[in-house]
Amino acid sequence: MNIVWTVGFMTMALTACRDGSWDPDKQFAEQRRIQDEAIQKAQFEKSQNISKNVLRIERDALVRIQTGIPISELNKVMGYRFEVLASIPDAASVWETRRYRVGHLIASHFGQSSKEFEICDQDRELFTLTLANGFVRTVEY
């Protein structure tokens, strides 16, 4: 009886290990291919999200910045990075002209070391604002 079980077991073992039934190199290559595809897909989705973030922030700024909004709202939307083109401090009021660029906006929201900052057109001008008495007076696109 032991001989029958031994022969049966040996037959199964030899049948399972015969040529072409399982190749560890092929299995490794297939698993590696699947991992590479998953990594590429994740990188593509990440780059799409980065681009969407830049577009969303720009669109939000262009929609929300209008004449008549207070400087506090302007600073919430745009941050504190801008170029002062002209400033006239007066005893009664303060007039200021500021230029905002895409790089200023993205750096304020995501930081200068972010992927969003790397891919945006940093020197493109969004708009120029004239501020007076704590409010936006004019917006030039």
MODELLER restraints for C-alpha pairs under 7 A, 6 or more apart:
rsr = mdl.restraints
at = mdl.atoms
rsr.add(forms.Gaussian(group=physical.xy_distance, feature=features.Distance(at['CA:50:A'], at['CA:115:A']), mean=6.92, stdev=0.5))
rsr.add(forms.Gaussian(group=physical.xy_distance, feature=features.Distance(at['CA:50:A'], at['CA:116:A']), mean=5.66, stdev=0.5))
rsr.add(forms.Gaussian(group=physical.xy_distance, feature=features.Distance(at['CA:54:A'], at['CA:116:A']), mean=6.16, stdev=0.5))
rsr.add(forms.Gaussian(group=physical.xy_distance, feature=features.Distance(at['CA:54:A'], at['CA:120:A']), mean=6.97, stdev=0.5))
rsr.add(forms.Gaussian(group=physical.xy_distance, feature=features.Distance(at['CA:61:A'], at['CA:77:A']), mean=6.31, stdev=0.5))
rsr.add(forms.Gaussian(group=physical.xy_distance, feature=features.Distance(at['CA:61:A'], at['CA:78:A']), mean=6.87, stdev=0.5))
rsr.add(forms.Gaussian(group=physical.xy_distance, feature=features.Distance(at['CA:65:A'], at['CA:74:A']), mean=6.74, stdev=0.5))
rsr.add(forms.Gaussian(group=physical.xy_distance, feature=features.Distance(at['CA:66:A'], at['CA:139:A']), mean=6.66, stdev=0.5))
rsr.add(forms.Gaussian(group=physical.xy_distance, feature=features.Distance(at['CA:67:A'], at['CA:136:A']), mean=5.07, stdev=0.5))
rsr.add(forms.Gaussian(group=physical.xy_distance, feature=features.Distance(at['CA:67:A'], at['CA:137:A']), mean=5.24, stdev=0.5))
rsr.add(forms.Gaussian(group=physical.xy_distance, feature=features.Distance(at['CA:67:A'], at['CA:138:A']), mean=5.57, stdev=0.5))
rsr.add(forms.Gaussian(group=physical.xy_distance, feature=features.Distance(at['CA:67:A'], at['CA:139:A']), mean=6.39, stdev=0.5))
rsr.add(forms.Gaussian(group=physical.xy_distance, feature=features.Distance(at['CA:68:A'], at['CA:135:A']), mean=5.68, stdev=0.5))
rsr.add(forms.Gaussian(group=physical.xy_distance, feature=features.Distance(at['CA:68:A'], at['CA:136:A']), mean=5.18, stdev=0.5))
rsr.add(forms.Gaussian(group=physical.xy_distance, feature=features.Distance(at['CA:68:A'], at['CA:137:A']), mean=6.08, stdev=0.5))
rsr.add(forms.Gaussian(group=physical.xy_distance, feature=features.Distance(at['CA:69:A'], at['CA:135:A']), mean=5.62, stdev=0.5))
rsr.add(forms.Gaussian(group=physical.xy_distance, feature=features.Distance(at['CA:69:A'], at['CA:136:A']), mean=5.64, stdev=0.5))
rsr.add(forms.Gaussian(group=physical.xy_distance, feature=features.Distance(at['CA:70:A'], at['CA:134:A']), mean=5.79, stdev=0.5))
rsr.add(forms.Gaussian(group=physical.xy_distance, feature=features.Distance(at['CA:70:A'], at['CA:135:A']), mean=4.32, stdev=0.5))
rsr.add(forms.Gaussian(group=physical.xy_distance, feature=features.Distance(at['CA:70:A'], at['CA:136:A']), mean=6.35, stdev=0.5))
rsr.add(forms.Gaussian(group=physical.xy_distance, feature=features.Distance(at['CA:71:A'], at['CA:134:A']), mean=5.38, stdev=0.5))
rsr.add(forms.Gaussian(group=physical.xy_distance, feature=features.Distance(at['CA:71:A'], at['CA:135:A']), mean=5.41, stdev=0.5))
rsr.add(forms.Gaussian(group=physical.xy_distance, feature=features.Distance(at['CA:71:A'], at['CA:136:A']), mean=6.73, stdev=0.5))
rsr.add(forms.Gaussian(group=physical.xy_distance, feature=features.Distance(at['CA:78:A'], at['CA:105:A']), mean=5.58, stdev=0.5))
rsr.add(forms.Gaussian(group=physical.xy_distance, feature=features.Distance(at['CA:79:A'], at['CA:105:A']), mean=6.73, stdev=0.5))
rsr.add(forms.Gaussian(group=physical.xy_distance, feature=features.Distance(at['CA:79:A'], at['CA:108:A']), mean=5.28, stdev=0.5))
rsr.add(forms.Gaussian(group=physical.xy_distance, feature=features.Distance(at['CA:81:A'], at['CA:104:A']), mean=5.25, stdev=0.5))
rsr.add(forms.Gaussian(group=physical.xy_distance, feature=features.Distance(at['CA:81:A'], at['CA:108:A']), mean=6.69, stdev=0.5))
rsr.add(forms.Gaussian(group=physical.xy_distance, feature=features.Distance(at['CA:82:A'], at['CA:98:A']), mean=6.37, stdev=0.5))
rsr.add(forms.Gaussian(group=physical.xy_distance, feature=features.Distance(at['CA:82:A'], at['CA:99:A']), mean=5.85, stdev=0.5))
rsr.add(forms.Gaussian(group=physical.xy_distance, feature=features.Distance(at['CA:82:A'], at['CA:100:A']), mean=5.11, stdev=0.5))
rsr.add(forms.Gaussian(group=physical.xy_distance, feature=features.Distance(at['CA:82:A'], at['CA:104:A']), mean=6.22, stdev=0.5))
rsr.add(forms.Gaussian(group=physical.xy_distance, feature=features.Distance(at['CA:83:A'], at['CA:98:A']), mean=5.49, stdev=0.5))
rsr.add(forms.Gaussian(group=physical.xy_distance, feature=features.Distance(at['CA:83:A'], at['CA:99:A']), mean=5.09, stdev=0.5))
rsr.add(forms.Gaussian(group=physical.xy_distance, feature=features.Distance(at['CA:83:A'], at['CA:100:A']), mean=6.62, stdev=0.5))
rsr.add(forms.Gaussian(group=physical.xy_distance, feature=features.Distance(at['CA:84:A'], at['CA:97:A']), mean=5.99, stdev=0.5))
rsr.add(forms.Gaussian(group=physical.xy_distance, feature=features.Distance(at['CA:84:A'], at['CA:98:A']), mean=4.61, stdev=0.5))
rsr.add(forms.Gaussian(group=physical.xy_distance, feature=features.Distance(at['CA:84:A'], at['CA:99:A']), mean=6.50, stdev=0.5))
rsr.add(forms.Gaussian(group=physical.xy_distance, feature=features.Distance(at['CA:85:A'], at['CA:97:A']), mean=5.35, stdev=0.5))
rsr.add(forms.Gaussian(group=physical.xy_distance, feature=features.Distance(at['CA:85:A'], at['CA:98:A']), mean=5.55, stdev=0.5))
rsr.add(forms.Gaussian(group=physical.xy_distance, feature=features.Distance(at['CA:85:A'], at['CA:99:A']), mean=6.79, stdev=0.5))
rsr.add(forms.Gaussian(group=physical.xy_distance, feature=features.Distance(at['CA:86:A'], at['CA:96:A']), mean=5.57, stdev=0.5))
rsr.add(forms.Gaussian(group=physical.xy_distance, feature=features.Distance(at['CA:86:A'], at['CA:97:A']), mean=5.04, stdev=0.5))
rsr.add(forms.Gaussian(group=physical.xy_distance, feature=features.Distance(at['CA:87:A'], at['CA:95:A']), mean=5.74, stdev=0.5))
rsr.add(forms.Gaussian(group=physical.xy_distance, feature=features.Distance(at['CA:87:A'], at['CA:96:A']), mean=4.29, stdev=0.5))
rsr.add(forms.Gaussian(group=physical.xy_distance, feature=features.Distance(at['CA:87:A'], at['CA:97:A']), mean=6.38, stdev=0.5))
rsr.add(forms.Gaussian(group=physical.xy_distance, feature=features.Distance(at['CA:88:A'], at['CA:94:A']), mean=5.94, stdev=0.5))
rsr.add(forms.Gaussian(group=physical.xy_distance, feature=features.Distance(at['CA:88:A'], at['CA:95:A']), mean=5.08, stdev=0.5))
rsr.add(forms.Gaussian(group=physical.xy_distance, feature=features.Distance(at['CA:88:A'], at['CA:96:A']), mean=6.26, stdev=0.5))
rsr.add(forms.Gaussian(group=physical.xy_distance, feature=features.Distance(at['CA:89:A'], at['CA:95:A']), mean=6.32, stdev=0.5))
rsr.add(forms.Gaussian(group=physical.xy_distance, feature=features.Distance(at['CA:93:A'], at['CA:132:A']), mean=6.83, stdev=0.5))
rsr.add(forms.Gaussian(group=physical.xy_distance, feature=features.Distance(at['CA:93:A'], at['CA:133:A']), mean=5.33, stdev=0.5))
rsr.add(forms.Gaussian(group=physical.xy_distance, feature=features.Distance(at['CA:94:A'], at['CA:132:A']), mean=5.65, stdev=0.5))
rsr.add(forms.Gaussian(group=physical.xy_distance, feature=features.Distance(at['CA:94:A'], at['CA:133:A']), mean=5.69, stdev=0.5))
rsr.add(forms.Gaussian(group=physical.xy_distance, feature=features.Distance(at['CA:95:A'], at['CA:131:A']), mean=5.55, stdev=0.5))
rsr.add(forms.Gaussian(group=physical.xy_distance, feature=features.Distance(at['CA:95:A'], at['CA:132:A']), mean=4.53, stdev=0.5))
rsr.add(forms.Gaussian(group=physical.xy_distance, feature=features.Distance(at['CA:95:A'], at['CA:133:A']), mean=6.96, stdev=0.5))
rsr.add(forms.Gaussian(group=physical.xy_distance, feature=features.Distance(at['CA:96:A'], at['CA:130:A']), mean=5.72, stdev=0.5))
rsr.add(forms.Gaussian(group=physical.xy_distance, feature=features.Distance(at['CA:96:A'], at['CA:131:A']), mean=5.10, stdev=0.5))
rsr.add(forms.Gaussian(group=physical.xy_distance, feature=features.Distance(at['CA:96:A'], at['CA:132:A']), mean=6.59, stdev=0.5))
rsr.add(forms.Gaussian(group=physical.xy_distance, feature=features.Distance(at['CA:97:A'], at['CA:128:A']), mean=6.99, stdev=0.5))
rsr.add(forms.Gaussian(group=physical.xy_distance, feature=features.Distance(at['CA:97:A'], at['CA:129:A']), mean=5.56, stdev=0.5))
rsr.add(forms.Gaussian(group=physical.xy_distance, feature=features.Distance(at['CA:97:A'], at['CA:130:A']), mean=4.40, stdev=0.5))
rsr.add(forms.Gaussian(group=physical.xy_distance, feature=features.Distance(at['CA:97:A'], at['CA:131:A']), mean=6.21, stdev=0.5))
rsr.add(forms.Gaussian(group=physical.xy_distance, feature=features.Distance(at['CA:98:A'], at['CA:128:A']), mean=5.58, stdev=0.5))
rsr.add(forms.Gaussian(group=physical.xy_distance, feature=features.Distance(at['CA:98:A'], at['CA:129:A']), mean=5.23, stdev=0.5))
rsr.add(forms.Gaussian(group=physical.xy_distance, feature=features.Distance(at['CA:98:A'], at['CA:130:A']), mean=6.50, stdev=0.5))
rsr.add(forms.Gaussian(group=physical.xy_distance, feature=features.Distance(at['CA:99:A'], at['CA:127:A']), mean=6.14, stdev=0.5))
rsr.add(forms.Gaussian(group=physical.xy_distance, feature=features.Distance(at['CA:99:A'], at['CA:128:A']), mean=4.40, stdev=0.5))
rsr.add(forms.Gaussian(group=physical.xy_distance, feature=features.Distance(at['CA:99:A'], at['CA:129:A']), mean=6.46, stdev=0.5))
rsr.add(forms.Gaussian(group=physical.xy_distance, feature=features.Distance(at['CA:100:A'], at['CA:125:A']), mean=6.09, stdev=0.5))
rsr.add(forms.Gaussian(group=physical.xy_distance, feature=features.Distance(at['CA:100:A'], at['CA:126:A']), mean=5.70, stdev=0.5))
rsr.add(forms.Gaussian(group=physical.xy_distance, feature=features.Distance(at['CA:100:A'], at['CA:127:A']), mean=5.68, stdev=0.5))
rsr.add(forms.Gaussian(group=physical.xy_distance, feature=features.Distance(at['CA:100:A'], at['CA:128:A']), mean=6.22, stdev=0.5))
rsr.add(forms.Gaussian(group=physical.xy_distance, feature=features.Distance(at['CA:101:A'], at['CA:122:A']), mean=6.67, stdev=0.5))
rsr.add(forms.Gaussian(group=physical.xy_distance, feature=features.Distance(at['CA:101:A'], at['CA:123:A']), mean=5.96, stdev=0.5))
rsr.add(forms.Gaussian(group=physical.xy_distance, feature=features.Distance(at['CA:101:A'], at['CA:124:A']), mean=5.56, stdev=0.5))
rsr.add(forms.Gaussian(group=physical.xy_distance, feature=features.Distance(at['CA:101:A'], at['CA:125:A']), mean=4.23, stdev=0.5))
rsr.add(forms.Gaussian(group=physical.xy_distance, feature=features.Distance(at['CA:101:A'], at['CA:126:A']), mean=5.12, stdev=0.5))
rsr.add(forms.Gaussian(group=physical.xy_distance, feature=features.Distance(at['CA:102:A'], at['CA:121:A']), mean=6.46, stdev=0.5))
rsr.add(forms.Gaussian(group=physical.xy_distance, feature=features.Distance(at['CA:102:A'], at['CA:122:A']), mean=5.20, stdev=0.5))
rsr.add(forms.Gaussian(group=physical.xy_distance, feature=features.Distance(at['CA:102:A'], at['CA:123:A']), mean=6.52, stdev=0.5))
rsr.add(forms.Gaussian(group=physical.xy_distance, feature=features.Distance(at['CA:102:A'], at['CA:124:A']), mean=5.73, stdev=0.5))
rsr.add(forms.Gaussian(group=physical.xy_distance, feature=features.Distance(at['CA:102:A'], at['CA:125:A']), mean=6.22, stdev=0.5))
rsr.add(forms.Gaussian(group=physical.xy_distance, feature=features.Distance(at['CA:102:A'], at['CA:126:A']), mean=6.01, stdev=0.5))
rsr.add(forms.Gaussian(group=physical.xy_distance, feature=features.Distance(at['CA:103:A'], at['CA:117:A']), mean=6.58, stdev=0.5))
rsr.add(forms.Gaussian(group=physical.xy_distance, feature=features.Distance(at['CA:103:A'], at['CA:120:A']), mean=6.87, stdev=0.5))
rsr.add(forms.Gaussian(group=physical.xy_distance, feature=features.Distance(at['CA:103:A'], at['CA:121:A']), mean=6.80, stdev=0.5))
rsr.add(forms.Gaussian(group=physical.xy_distance, feature=features.Distance(at['CA:103:A'], at['CA:122:A']), mean=3.80, stdev=0.5))
rsr.add(forms.Gaussian(group=physical.xy_distance, feature=features.Distance(at['CA:103:A'], at['CA:123:A']), mean=6.25, stdev=0.5))
rsr.add(forms.Gaussian(group=physical.xy_distance, feature=features.Distance(at['CA:106:A'], at['CA:116:A']), mean=6.85, stdev=0.5))
rsr.add(forms.Gaussian(group=physical.xy_distance, feature=features.Distance(at['CA:106:A'], at['CA:117:A']), mean=5.76, stdev=0.5))
rsr.add(forms.Gaussian(group=physical.xy_distance, feature=features.Distance(at['CA:107:A'], at['CA:117:A']), mean=6.17, stdev=0.5))
rsr.add(forms.Gaussian(group=physical.xy_distance, feature=features.Distance(at['CA:110:A'], at['CA:116:A']), mean=7.00, stdev=0.5))
rsr.add(forms.Gaussian(group=physical.xy_distance, feature=features.Distance(at['CA:126:A'], at['CA:141:A']), mean=6.40, stdev=0.5))
rsr.add(forms.Gaussian(group=physical.xy_distance, feature=features.Distance(at['CA:127:A'], at['CA:139:A']), mean=6.59, stdev=0.5))
rsr.add(forms.Gaussian(group=physical.xy_distance, feature=features.Distance(at['CA:127:A'], at['CA:140:A']), mean=5.38, stdev=0.5))
rsr.add(forms.Gaussian(group=physical.xy_distance, feature=features.Distance(at['CA:127:A'], at['CA:141:A']), mean=4.47, stdev=0.5))
rsr.add(forms.Gaussian(group=physical.xy_distance, feature=features.Distance(at['CA:128:A'], at['CA:139:A']), mean=5.91, stdev=0.5))
rsr.add(forms.Gaussian(group=physical.xy_distance, feature=features.Distance(at['CA:128:A'], at['CA:140:A']), mean=5.06, stdev=0.5))
rsr.add(forms.Gaussian(group=physical.xy_distance, feature=features.Distance(at['CA:128:A'], at['CA:141:A']), mean=6.60, stdev=0.5))
rsr.add(forms.Gaussian(group=physical.xy_distance, feature=features.Distance(at['CA:129:A'], at['CA:136:A']), mean=6.73, stdev=0.5))
rsr.add(forms.Gaussian(group=physical.xy_distance, feature=features.Distance(at['CA:129:A'], at['CA:138:A']), mean=5.60, stdev=0.5))
rsr.add(forms.Gaussian(group=physical.xy_distance, feature=features.Distance(at['CA:129:A'], at['CA:139:A']), mean=4.75, stdev=0.5))
rsr.add(forms.Gaussian(group=physical.xy_distance, feature=features.Distance(at['CA:129:A'], at['CA:140:A']), mean=6.32, stdev=0.5))
rsr.add(forms.Gaussian(group=physical.xy_distance, feature=features.Distance(at['CA:130:A'], at['CA:136:A']), mean=6.01, stdev=0.5))
rsr.add(forms.Gaussian(group=physical.xy_distance, feature=features.Distance(at['CA:130:A'], at['CA:137:A']), mean=5.43, stdev=0.5))
rsr.add(forms.Gaussian(group=physical.xy_distance, feature=features.Distance(at['CA:130:A'], at['CA:138:A']), mean=5.11, stdev=0.5))
rsr.add(forms.Gaussian(group=physical.xy_distance, feature=features.Distance(at['CA:130:A'], at['CA:139:A']), mean=6.76, stdev=0.5))
rsr.add(forms.Gaussian(group=physical.xy_distance, feature=features.Distance(at['CA:131:A'], at['CA:137:A']), mean=5.36, stdev=0.5))
